Amino acid sequence: MPALRTALLQSSGQLASVAENLTALDEAAGRAAAAGAGLLAAPELFLTGYAIGDDIARLAEPADGASAQAIAEIAVRHRVGVAYGYPEREGEAVFNSVQLIGPDGSRLANYRKTHLFGCFERDSFTPGEQAVVQAELGGVRVGLMICYDVEFPENVRAHALAGTDLLIVPTAQMHPFQFVAESVVPVRAFENQMYVAYINRVGPEGEFEFVGLSTLAGPDGVARARAGRGEELVFGDVDPQFLSASRANNPYLRDRRPGLYASLV
């Protein structure tokens, strides 16, 4: 099975401008497709911006709203899957969500952030209640998660046990927590025998300073792609054959003793 070339869009886009961010996503999708990528992944809340206060609720859309339809058109035009962060509205509730659109424009999966970070997120969003959300893309089982979620080892292990091959993690990782991108993410990939794509915002935004350092880590704990601190589009391959061999040689999941872990839940 061929590798799934994956493009990570490290960018904060334009705050509170959905139209400009859709244009940026279209341009990035074109570049990704030209480089042979089958998947483009954008950061947390890329559609609207993160530090926009009450505009989060104003700009929130349904999962099948106008922006989802526009991104479906982008995916079809460039024949590339697109994962993007956005504020999702369902009735009165607003969720911090990531949606995966297939290269045929179909809505493959939608995930709502389960672990909200800090006062801003807890005041702005309702937490999601479904830990494992997956879809098939290019022969790869793709799982979705957002930022703080990946810092809970139980969360990622649940994906490993459900067979996730590639975990897409749009993020808004801020100073001084860059060690998560540098160290935690590669360790999560290794201990769970999967690829983890961690796609960050970059630069100052309101009271936050996003650190970039987006990475695609492999099941050997080695970064296949690593961005710096500026706006970048970086590429890495998710290789099913390498993943299969790594899982055969790594005993972590086989050597688990679940009966000893009952106290965790």
C-alpha positions as CSV (number, residue, x, y, z in Angstrom):
1,M,0.0,0.0,0.0
2,P,1.5,3.4,-0.9
3,A,2.4,6.0,1.7
4,L,0.0,8.8,2.4
5,R,1.9,12.0,1.9
6,T,0.7,14.5,4.4
7,A,1.0,18.3,4.4
8,L,0.9,20.2,7.7
9,L,-0.1,23.9,7.3
10,Q,1.5,25.9,10.1
11,S,-0.3,29.2,10.1
12,S,-2.6,31.3,12.1
13,G,-4.4,32.7,9.1
14,Q,-6.4,35.9,9.5
15,L,-8.2,36.5,12.8
16,A,-12.0,36.6,12.5
17,S,-11.9,36.4,8.6
18,V,-13.4,33.1,7.5
19,A,-13.2,34.2,3.8
20,E,-9.5,34.9,3.9
21,N,-8.8,31.7,5.7
22,L,-10.7,29.7,3.2
23,T,-8.6,31.4,0.5
24,A,-5.4,30.4,2.4
25,L,-6.6,26.9,2.7
26,D,-7.3,26.7,-1.0
27,E,-3.8,28.0,-1.8
28,A,-2.3,25.5,0.6
29,A,-4.3,22.6,-0.8
30,G,-3.0,23.5,-4.3
31,R,0.6,23.4,-3.1
32,A,0.0,20.2,-1.2
33,A,-1.5,18.5,-4.2
34,A,1.3,19.7,-6.4
35,A,3.8,18.0,-4.0
36,G,1.9,14.7,-4.2
37,A,0.1,15.0,-0.8
38,G,-3.2,13.1,-0.3
39,L,-4.0,15.0,3.0
40,L,-3.7,18.6,4.1
41,A,-4.1,19.3,7.9
42,A,-4.6,22.8,9.3
43,P,-4.4,24.0,13.0
44,E,-6.9,24.4,15.7
45,L,-9.7,26.9,15.0
46,F,-7.9,27.8,11.7
47,L,-11.2,28.8,10.1
48,T,-11.8,31.7,12.4
49,G,-8.7,32.3,14.5
50,Y,-8.2,31.4,18.2
51,A,-7.9,34.6,20.2
52,I,-11.1,36.3,19.0
53,G,-13.2,36.4,22.1
54,D,-16.9,36.5,21.6
55,D,-16.5,36.3,17.8
56,I,-16.0,32.5,18.4
57,A,-19.8,32.2,19.0
58,R,-20.7,34.6,16.3
59,L,-18.6,32.8,13.6
60,A,-19.5,29.2,14.7
61,E,-21.1,27.1,12.0
62,P,-22.8,23.7,11.8
63,A,-20.6,20.8,10.7
64,D,-22.4,20.9,7.3
65,G,-22.5,24.7,7.0
66,A,-21.3,27.1,4.3
67,S,-17.6,26.7,5.2
68,A,-17.8,22.9,5.1
69,Q,-19.3,23.1,1.7
70,A,-16.6,25.5,0.5
71,I,-13.9,23.3,1.9
72,A,-15.5,20.3,0.2
73,E,-15.1,22.2,-3.1
74,I,-11.5,22.9,-2.3
75,A,-10.9,19.2,-1.6
76,V,-12.5,18.1,-4.9
77,R,-10.7,20.8,-6.9
78,H,-7.3,19.7,-5.7
79,R,-8.1,16.0,-5.1
80,V,-6.8,16.1,-1.5
81,G,-8.3,15.4,1.9
82,V,-8.5,18.3,4.2
83,A,-8.6,18.4,8.0
84,Y,-9.3,21.8,9.6
85,G,-10.2,23.2,13.0
86,Y,-13.3,25.4,13.4
87,P,-15.9,26.4,16.0
88,E,-18.9,24.2,15.5
89,R,-22.5,25.2,16.4
90,E,-25.2,22.8,17.3
91,G,-28.2,24.6,18.7
92,E,-27.0,26.8,21.5
93,A,-23.8,24.8,22.1
94,V,-20.5,25.7,20.5
95,F,-17.7,23.1,20.2
96,N,-14.0,23.3,19.4
97,S,-14.0,20.9,16.5
98,V,-12.0,19.4,13.7
99,Q,-13.5,18.1,10.5
100,L,-12.0,15.8,7.9
101,I,-13.2,16.2,4.3
102,G,-12.3,13.5,1.7
103,P,-10.8,14.2,-1.7
104,D,-14.3,13.5,-3.2
105,G,-15.8,16.3,-1.0
106,S,-17.5,13.9,1.5
107,R,-17.5,14.7,5.2
108,L,-15.6,11.8,6.6
109,A,-15.4,12.6,10.3
110,N,-16.1,15.4,12.8
111,Y,-14.5,15.5,16.3
112,R,-15.3,17.8,19.2
113,K,-12.5,18.6,21.7
114,T,-13.0,16.6,24.9
115,H,-10.4,18.3,27.1
116,L,-10.8,22.1,27.2
117,F,-7.7,24.1,28.2
118,G,-7.9,27.2,30.3
119,C,-10.6,29.7,31.2
120,F,-11.0,31.0,27.6
121,E,-11.9,27.5,26.2
122,R,-14.0,26.5,29.2
123,D,-16.0,29.7,28.9
124,S,-16.4,29.5,25.1
125,F,-17.0,25.9,24.4
126,T,-19.0,22.8,25.4
127,P,-16.7,19.8,25.8
128,G,-17.2,16.9,23.4
129,E,-18.1,13.4,24.7
130,Q,-16.7,11.0,22.1
131,A,-13.0,10.2,22.6
132,V,-12.3,8.1,19.5
133,V,-13.4,9.4,16.0
134,Q,-12.0,7.8,12.9
135,A,-12.3,7.6,9.2
136,E,-10.5,5.8,6.3
137,L,-8.4,7.9,3.9
138,G,-6.1,6.4,1.3
139,G,-6.0,3.1,3.0
140,V,-5.0,4.7,6.3
141,R,-7.2,4.7,9.4
142,V,-7.2,8.4,10.5
143,G,-8.1,9.5,14.0
144,L,-8.9,13.0,15.1
145,M,-8.0,14.9,18.3
146,I,-7.3,18.5,19.3
147,C,-4.3,20.1,21.1
148,Y,-4.7,19.4,24.9
149,D,-6.4,16.1,24.2
150,V,-3.1,14.5,23.1
151,E,-1.5,15.4,26.5
152,F,-3.7,12.7,28.2
153,P,-2.1,9.4,27.5
154,E,-5.3,7.5,28.0
155,N,-6.8,9.4,25.1
156,V,-4.1,8.4,22.7
157,R,-4.0,4.8,24.0
158,A,-7.8,4.5,23.2
159,H,-7.0,5.4,19.6
160,A,-4.2,2.8,19.5
161,L,-6.5,0.1,20.8
162,A,-9.1,1.2,18.2
163,G,-6.5,0.8,15.4
164,T,-5.8,4.4,14.5
165,D,-2.8,4.6,12.1
166,L,-2.5,8.3,11.8
167,L,-3.7,10.7,14.6
168,I,-4.4,14.2,13.3
169,V,-4.0,16.8,16.1
170,P,-4.7,20.4,15.1
171,T,-3.3,22.5,17.9
172,A,-2.9,26.0,19.4
173,Q,0.3,25.3,21.3
174,M,1.5,28.3,23.1
175,H,4.7,29.4,25.0
176,P,6.1,28.1,27.3
177,F,4.7,24.6,26.5
178,Q,6.8,23.9,23.4
179,F,8.1,20.7,25.0
180,V,4.8,19.1,24.0
181,A,5.6,19.5,20.3
182,E,9.3,18.7,20.9
183,S,9.0,15.7,23.2
184,V,5.5,14.6,24.1
185,V,4.2,14.1,20.6
186,P,7.0,11.8,19.4
187,V,6.7,9.8,22.6
188,R,2.9,9.4,22.1
189,A,3.6,8.1,18.5
190,F,6.2,5.6,19.8
191,E,4.4,4.3,22.8
192,N,1.1,3.8,20.8
193,Q,2.7,2.7,17.5
194,M,1.1,5.2,15.2
195,Y,1.9,8.3,13.3
196,V,0.9,11.6,15.0
197,A,0.5,14.8,13.0
198,Y,0.6,17.9,15.3
199,I,-0.3,21.1,13.4
200,N,0.2,24.3,15.2
201,R,-0.6,28.0,15.0
202,V,2.3,30.5,15.0
203,G,3.2,33.9,16.3
204,P,1.5,36.4,18.7
205,E,-2.3,36.4,18.9
206,G,-4.0,38.4,21.6
207,E,-2.5,37.3,24.9
208,F,-1.0,34.2,23.4
209,E,2.2,33.4,21.6
210,F,2.0,30.3,19.5
211,V,5.2,28.4,19.1
212,G,4.9,26.6,15.8
213,L,7.1,23.4,15.7
214,S,4.4,21.4,13.9
215,T,5.5,17.8,13.5
216,L,4.7,14.5,11.9
217,A,6.1,11.8,14.2
218,G,6.4,8.2,13.3
219,P,5.9,5.0,15.3
220,D,9.7,5.0,16.0
221,G,9.4,8.3,17.7
222,V,11.3,10.1,14.9
223,A,9.9,13.3,13.3
224,R,9.2,12.8,9.6
225,A,8.5,16.5,9.3
226,R,9.3,19.4,11.6
227,A,8.4,23.1,11.1
228,G,10.2,26.0,12.7
229,R,8.6,29.1,14.3
230,G,7.2,30.8,11.2
231,E,4.5,30.2,8.6
232,E,5.3,26.9,6.7
233,L,3.8,24.1,4.8
234,V,5.8,20.9,5.6
235,F,5.5,17.4,4.3
236,G,5.9,13.9,5.6
237,D,4.9,10.4,4.6
238,V,2.6,8.0,6.5
239,D,3.9,4.6,5.4
240,P,1.6,1.7,6.2
241,Q,4.3,-0.9,5.5
242,F,6.7,0.8,7.9
243,L,3.9,1.0,10.5
244,S,3.1,-2.6,10.1
245,A,6.7,-3.7,10.6
246,S,7.1,-1.4,13.6
247,R,4.0,-2.8,15.3
248,A,5.3,-6.3,14.7
249,N,8.6,-5.5,16.4
250,N,7.3,-3.3,19.2
251,P,5.7,-5.1,22.1
252,Y,4.0,-2.3,24.0
253,L,0.4,-3.0,23.0
254,R,0.9,-6.8,23.2
255,D,2.5,-6.7,26.6
256,R,-0.2,-4.6,28.2
257,R,-1.9,-6.1,31.3
258,P,-5.3,-4.4,31.4
259,G,-6.4,-6.2,34.6
260,L,-3.8,-4.2,36.5
261,Y,-5.1,-0.8,35.3
262,A,-8.7,-0.9,36.6
263,S,-7.9,1.9,39.1
264,L,-7.3,4.3,36.2
265,V,-11.0,4.5,35.6
